Amino acid sequence: MITDTSAIAAGATIAALQVQSLLDPLDNRILLCHALGLSRVGLITQSELALDQDQAARFAALVRRRLDGEPIAYIVGQREFFGLPFEVNGAVLIPRPDTELLVELALERLPPRGRVLDMGTGSGAIAVALAHTRRDAEVTALDVSADALAVARRNAAANQARVAFLQSDWYAALDGAPPFDVIVSNPPYIASGDRHLSEGDLRYEPAGALTDHADGLSALRIIIAGAAQRLKPRGWLLMEHGYDQSAAVRQLLTEQGYTDVQSWTDLAGIERVTGARTH
């Protein structure tokens, strides 16, 4: 068993480094592929390849970053979402599998040649997945962060997805825009002071995309308050939220006069997305 990254030295084989690792096997394999420029199949077919000094140093540096807590996605600069590759860096959240539920629900409700808005797009994962799947749709995505939008634009180009990007503090830049059939959002919803913000991968992700620095519902309130006037009649608003926020979000929607208010569960059985329709 490797007990220190200094033990990752020239002459070690790919096979040995997969057996003797400080990391989770999947993390270790991803970092080996990244350090050596190999595919997963390549690790198998070249398992007896011995690392040279540069390769060993490169791999050791990556392992150290992971041991220090840096997310795998930031180390390799990429994460898959909805079957597509997305560039990620410290300017954007790392896309989560749970958020694919939001995409699926939006796709089910988006009419032919429909218009959809993604609010707080970050890496562009939701908007790009929608535009890639529905080539007929008109997809608009906004974010207040110029750095995030730069990442999102690169992801749209890399995945050949047609998305119109706007720098906007929520609805501010949308005055005069035609109404949408569907509005989706995965906004900051972690309450200020939540212990999760100081644990795991979240320590490395942009705080402004994770927390509203309040009770976790302030961004959701803004989205709910402004969506009705920007949706077509019977249009859908769909929002991702925290594991314990579904009842509060349903109440906010009901109080604002939305209809068909409901929540949907993720793969873990947690109510992860709540939505409703306009009149």
Residue pairs with C-beta under 8 A, 6 or more apart in sequence:
1 20
1 22
2 8
2 20
2 21
2 22
3 22
5 22
5 60
5 61
5 63
5 64
5 67
6 60
8 17
8 51
8 56
8 59
8 60
8 63
9 56
10 50
10 51
10 52
10 53
10 55
10 56
11 50
11 51
11 56
12 50
12 51
12 56
13 47
13 48
13 49
13 50
13 51
14 32
14 36
14 43
14 46
14 47
14 48
14 49
14 51
15 47
15 48
17 28
17 32
17 51
17 59
18 25
18 28
18 29
18 32
18 43
18 47
21 28
21 63
22 63
22 67
23 31
23 63
23 66
23 67
27 66
27 72
28 63
29 40
29 43
30 72
30 76
31 59
31 62
31 63
31 66
31 72
31 75
31 76
32 38
32 43
32 59
33 39
33 40
33 42
33 43
34 62
34 75
34 76
35 55
35 58
35 59
35 62
36 42
36 43
36 49
36 51
36 55
36 59
38 46
51 59
62 75
65 75
66 72
66 75
69 200
69 201
69 203
69 204
70 204
71 94
71 201
71 204
71 205
73 79
73 88
73 94
74 88
74 89
74 90
74 94
74 204
77 87
77 88
77 89
78 85
78 86
78 87
78 88
79 85
79 86
79 88
79 94
79 95
80 86
81 95
81 97
81 99
81 100
81 125
81 129
82 100
82 103
82 125
82 129
82 132
82 133
84 128
84 129
84 132
84 159
85 158
85 159
86 95
86 123
86 124
86 125
86 128
86 155
86 159
87 123
87 151
87 154
87 155
87 158
88 94
88 95
88 123
88 151
89 151
90 204
90 205
90 206
91 145
91 147
91 148
91 150
91 151
91 206
92 122
92 123
92 147
92 148
92 151
92 152
92 206
92 209
93 122
93 123
93 186
93 205
93 206
93 209
93 210
94 123
94 201
94 205
95 122
95 123
95 125
97 267
98 240
98 266
98 267
98 268
98 272
99 125
99 126
99 186
99 240
100 129
101 240
101 264
101 266
101 267
101 272
101 273
102 126
102 184
102 186
102 238
102 239
102 240
102 272
102 273
103 126
103 129
103 130
103 133
103 184
105 238
105 264
105 273
105 275
106 116
106 126
106 130
106 182
106 184
106 236
106 238
107 130
107 133
107 134
109 181
109 182
109 236
109 238
110 116
110 130
110 134
110 137
110 181
110 182
111 181
112 136
113 136
113 137
113 138
114 134
114 136
114 137
114 138
114 181
114 182
115 137
115 138
115 140
115 178
115 179
115 180
115 181
115 182
116 127
116 130
116 137
116 138
116 139
116 140
116 180
116 181
116 182
116 183
116 184
117 140
117 141
117 142
117 174
117 180
117 182
117 183
117 184
117 230
118 124
118 126
118 127
118 130
118 139
118 140
118 141
118 142
118 184
118 185
119 141
119 142
119 170
119 183
119 184
119 185
119 187
119 223
120 142
120 143
120 144
120 170
120 185
120 186
120 187
120 188
120 209
120 219
121 127
121 141
121 142
121 143
121 148
121 149
121 152
121 165
122 143
122 148
122 151
122 152
122 186
122 209
123 148
123 151
123 152
123 155
124 141
124 151
124 152
124 153
124 155
124 156
124 163
124 165
125 155
126 141
126 184
126 186
127 139
127 140
127 141
127 152
127 156
127 161
127 163
128 152
128 155
128 156
128 159
128 161
128 163
130 137
130 139
130 184
131 137
131 139
131 156
131 161
131 162
131 163
132 159
132 160
132 161
135 162
138 164
139 161
139 162
139 163
139 164
140 163
140 164
140 165
140 166
140 177
140 180
141 152
141 163
141 164
141 165
141 166
142 165
142 166
142 167
142 168
142 170
142 173
142 174
143 149
143 152
143 165
143 167
143 168
144 167
144 168
144 169
144 170
145 167
145 206
145 208
145 209
146 167
148 206
148 209
149 165
149 167
152 163
152 165
153 165
155 161
156 162
156 163
156 165
166 173
166 174
167 173
168 174
170 219
170 222
170 223
170 226
171 222
171 226
171 230
174 230
177 230
179 230
179 231
179 232
179 235
180 230
180 231
180 232
180 235
181 231
181 232
181 235
181 236
182 231
182 235
182 236
182 237
182 238
183 223
183 227
183 230
183 231
183 235
183 236
183 237
183 238
184 238
184 239
185 219
185 223
185 238
185 239
185 240
186 239
186 240
187 212
187 219
187 220
187 223
187 239
187 240
188 208
188 209
188 210
188 211
188 212
188 219
189 211
189 212
189 216
189 217
189 219
189 220
189 240
189 241
189 242
189 245
190 196
190 197
190 202
190 210
190 211
190 212
190 216
190 242
191 211
191 212
191 214
191 215
191 216
192 211
192 212
192 213
192 214
192 215
192 216
194 211
194 216
196 202
197 203
197 207
197 210
197 211
202 210
207 213
212 218
212 219
216 242
216 245
217 245
217 248
217 249
217 252
220 239
220 241
220 245
220 249
220 252
221 252
223 237
223 239
224 237
224 239
224 249
224 252
224 253
224 256
224 258
225 256
227 237
227 278
228 237
228 256
228 257
228 258
228 278
231 237
231 278
232 278
233 278
233 279
234 277
234 278
234 279
235 277
235 278
236 275
236 276
236 277
237 253
237 258
237 275
237 276
237 277
237 278
238 273
238 274
238 275
239 249
239 273
239 274
239 275
240 272
240 273
241 249
241 272
241 273
241 274
243 270
243 271
243 272
245 274
246 263
246 271
246 274
249 263
249 274
250 261
250 262
250 263
250 274
253 261
253 274
253 275
253 276
254 261
254 276
257 279
258 276
258 277
258 278
259 276
259 277
259 278
259 279
260 276
260 277
261 274
261 275
261 276
262 274
262 275
262 276
263 271
263 272
263 273
263 274
263 275
264 271
264 272
264 273
264 274
264 275
265 271
265 272
266 272
266 273
